[in-house]
Amino acid sequence: KKMSSFQTSSSSFLPPVNQSWAHSTCSHASLARALKNKDVTAIEADIIMGQCTTTTTTTMTDNDENTKLLPIMAHPPSRSSDLNLNDFF
């Protein structure tokens, strides 16, 4: 059976049919493990507004003046993480 030009050209960038996921990759340690694992083909993480435990940079404040919020990688109900969105990428 002949493949269409779309199938031929798109097959070079499509992920494997059988994915191996790293789930809840919401810390520096879990991201490092996922990136080192040659079997992992996809990484999943949650993004929430919360406190990053490793940075003082802020982009947003909550109603409480003392609470600094920014996009972090964390799975609810957690509201803090050592991995912010910028470091994830």
C-alpha positions, 0 to 999 in steps of 0.5 A, a space after each residue: 500500500 502506498 503512503 500519502 505524502 502527508 503520512 510520509 512527511 509527517 512520520 518524521 516528527 510524530 511520536 512513537 505509537 507506544 509512549 513511555 510517560 514521566 508523570 507529574 514531573 514537577 521538581 528539578 529531581 523528577 525532571 532530571 530523572 525523566 531527561 536521563 531516562 532513555 525510555 521516556 518519550 513524553 513528559 507530563 507536568 502541571 502548571 499552577 500559580 504558586 510559590 517557587 522555593 528556589 527563586 525570589 523572582 515574582 511576576 504576580 502577587 496574590 491578594 495577600 501582600 506577603 504571598 508572591 505567586 508565579 507559574 510553577 510546576 506543581 500538582 494540586 493541592 501543592 502550592 509550592 515547588 522548586 521548579 518554576 515554568 521558565 526552568 522547566 523549559 
